[in-house]
């Protein structure tokens, strides 16, 4: 009885990397790269007819971002397993990817053997993560439970630590800029600081963020 190969699509704008993944994956008889794309727009035009079981997705792409592309692909193909393979391994990129519907996240420096293991893992219902991503996720759940900050104040301090402006934070949290200023004032009082840099330093040192 012939086994139907697992269908895989690759969305990656670097030609060398894209072709490298394709050659590697097609060398495994149980896998078949049904299509490769350099942008989310191209992938979305064909994703339903491709009907991939797995999509390898870069984040920084021409036009639509990979994170937006993940959400749109999941709307068209809810059962598709999307693994992000990206240079951008910061906490925000990782969590935005998972919120959009990604099933795994691997750094672009991942070895070919680990990439193949990741595909195997996601097909078995797992969530493949590079070692550095795993560490980041674990640390995010190891915050100090004795933090004096409220949940919202913690969110605000995290976004300050990411370099966001007051206006950007207000937009992302769907509140007024003045509300953010009030939260920051309360953060300063609770942490006994007078500057953003000191607040971030204490927040990180004490694992409040």
TALIN-V769681 format. One record per residue. RES is the residue in one small letter. SS is DSSP state (helix for helix, strand for strand, loop for the rest). Layout:
((RES:SS) (RES:SS))
//
This chain:
((x:loop) (x:loop) (x:loop) (x:loop) (x:loop) (x:strand) (x:strand) (x:strand) (x:strand) (x:strand) (x:strand) (x:loop) (x:loop) (x:loop) (x:helix) (x:helix) (x:helix) (x:helix) (x:helix) (x:helix) (x:helix) (x:helix) (x:helix) (x:helix) (x:helix) (x:helix) (x:loop) (x:loop) (x:loop) (x:loop) (x:strand) (x:strand) (x:strand) (x:strand) (x:strand) (x:strand) (x:strand) (x:loop) (x:loop) (x:helix) (x:helix) (x:helix) (x:helix) (x:helix) (x:helix) (x:helix) (x:helix) (x:helix) (x:helix) (x:helix) (x:loop) (x:loop) (x:loop) (x:strand) (x:strand) (x:strand) (x:strand) (x:loop) (x:loop) (x:loop) (x:loop) (x:loop) (x:loop) (x:loop) (x:loop) (x:helix) (x:helix) (x:helix) (x:helix) (x:helix) (x:helix) (x:helix) (x:helix) (x:helix) (x:helix) (x:helix) (x:loop) (x:loop) (x:loop) (x:loop) (x:strand) (x:strand) (x:strand) (x:strand) (x:strand) (x:strand) (x:loop) (x:loop) (x:loop) (x:loop) (x:helix) (x:helix) (x:helix) (x:helix) (x:helix) (x:helix) (x:helix) (x:helix) (x:helix) (x:helix) (x:loop) (x:loop) (x:loop) (x:strand) (x:strand) (x:strand) (x:strand) (x:loop) (x:loop) (x:loop) (x:loop) (x:helix) (x:helix) (x:helix) (x:helix) (x:helix) (x:helix) (x:helix) (x:helix) (x:helix) (x:helix) (x:helix) (x:helix) (x:loop) (x:loop) (x:loop) (x:loop) (x:loop) (x:strand) (x:loop) (x:helix) (x:helix) (x:helix) (x:helix) (x:helix) (x:helix) (x:helix) (x:helix) (x:helix) (x:helix) (x:loop) (x:loop) (x:loop) (x:loop) (x:loop) (x:loop) (x:loop) (x:loop) (x:loop) (x:loop) (x:helix) (x:helix) (x:helix) (x:helix) (x:helix) (x:helix) (x:helix) (x:helix) (x:helix) (x:helix) (x:helix) (x:loop) (x:loop) (x:loop) (x:loop) (x:helix) (x:helix) (x:helix) (x:helix) (x:helix) (x:helix) (x:helix) (x:helix) (x:loop) (x:loop) (x:loop) (x:helix) (x:helix) (x:helix) (x:helix) (x:helix) (x:helix) (x:helix) (x:helix) (x:helix) (x:helix) (x:helix) (x:helix) (x:helix) (x:helix) (x:helix) (x:loop) (x:loop) (x:loop) (x:loop) (x:helix) (x:helix) (x:helix) (x:helix) (x:helix) (x:helix) (x:helix) (x:helix) (x:helix) (x:helix) (x:loop) (x:loop) (x:loop) (x:loop))
//
